[in-house]
Amino acid sequence: MTNKNYKQKTDCGSIATDGESPMVWFVRDLDNPADRIKHLEFHIEHRDYFSVLATIINIALKEPDFEKDKIFSKLYEDLQYLQKNYDIVKKKP
């Protein structure tokens, strides 16, 4: 996939091309389950969900201005969705 195609999908929250922190798009879509699923699917497709998850957790732990309970509650929902719908498979060398 070319970088041009990747940029075309920024409507579902690409941290690589929209210039906003992952926390901005994460907080923006907390209450919209359909958009949250789109974000999850997008980052799974682009194989960067774990780095996005780690970044969100890191920012949430360091930033006193964010509602940590709400953020971690939504992360829990994301992980429950992933548990129900996906398997983690080791990458082939």
C-alpha positions in Angstrom: 0.0 0.0 0.0 1.4 3.4 -0.9 1.6 6.3 1.4 -1.0 8.1 -0.8 -3.5 5.3 0.0 -2.7 5.5 3.7 -3.3 9.2 3.7 -6.7 8.8 2.0 -7.9 6.8 5.0 -7.2 9.5 7.6 -10.9 10.0 8.2 -10.8 7.1 10.6 -7.9 8.5 12.6 -4.4 8.1 11.3 -1.8 9.3 13.6 0.8 9.2 10.8 -0.9 11.8 8.6 -3.3 14.0 10.5 -0.8 15.8 12.7 -2.8 15.2 15.9 -1.8 13.1 18.8 -3.5 9.7 19.1 -5.2 11.0 22.2 -7.0 13.7 20.2 -8.7 11.3 17.9 -9.3 8.8 20.7 -11.0 11.4 22.9 -12.9 12.9 20.0 -14.6 9.5 19.2 -15.1 8.1 22.7 -18.9 8.1 22.5 -19.3 6.9 18.9 -19.0 3.1 18.9 -19.1 2.9 15.1 -16.2 5.2 14.7 -14.3 3.4 17.5 -14.7 0.1 15.5 -13.6 1.9 12.4 -10.4 3.1 14.2 -9.7 -0.4 15.5 -10.2 -2.0 12.1 -8.0 0.7 10.4 -5.1 0.3 12.8 -5.4 -3.5 12.7 -5.3 -3.4 8.9 -2.2 -1.2 9.0 -0.6 -3.3 11.6 0.0 -0.5 14.0 -2.7 -1.1 16.7 -0.2 -2.1 19.4 1.9 1.0 18.9 -1.2 3.2 19.0 -2.5 1.4 22.1 0.9 1.8 23.8 1.0 5.5 22.9 -2.5 6.1 24.2 -1.7 4.4 27.5 1.6 6.3 27.8 -0.1 9.7 27.1 -3.0 8.9 29.5 -0.6 8.1 32.3 1.4 11.2 31.8 -1.2 13.8 31.1 -3.2 15.0 34.1 -5.8 16.8 31.9 -7.4 13.7 30.5 -10.1 11.7 32.1 -8.2 8.5 32.7 -11.2 6.5 33.9 -13.1 7.3 30.7 -10.1 6.6 28.5 -9.2 3.3 30.2 -12.9 2.3 30.2 -12.9 2.8 26.4 -9.6 0.9 26.0 -11.2 -1.9 27.9 -14.1 -2.0 25.5 -11.7 -2.0 22.6 -9.8 -4.9 24.0 -13.1 -6.8 24.7 -14.0 -6.3 21.0 -10.7 -7.5 19.9 -10.8 -10.6 22.2 -14.2 -11.5 20.7 -13.3 -10.9 17.1 -9.6 -11.5 16.6 -6.7 -13.9 17.3 -3.2 -12.8 17.9 -0.9 -14.7 15.6 2.9 -14.5 15.7 4.5 -12.9 12.7 6.5 -15.2 10.4 10.2 -14.4 10.3 
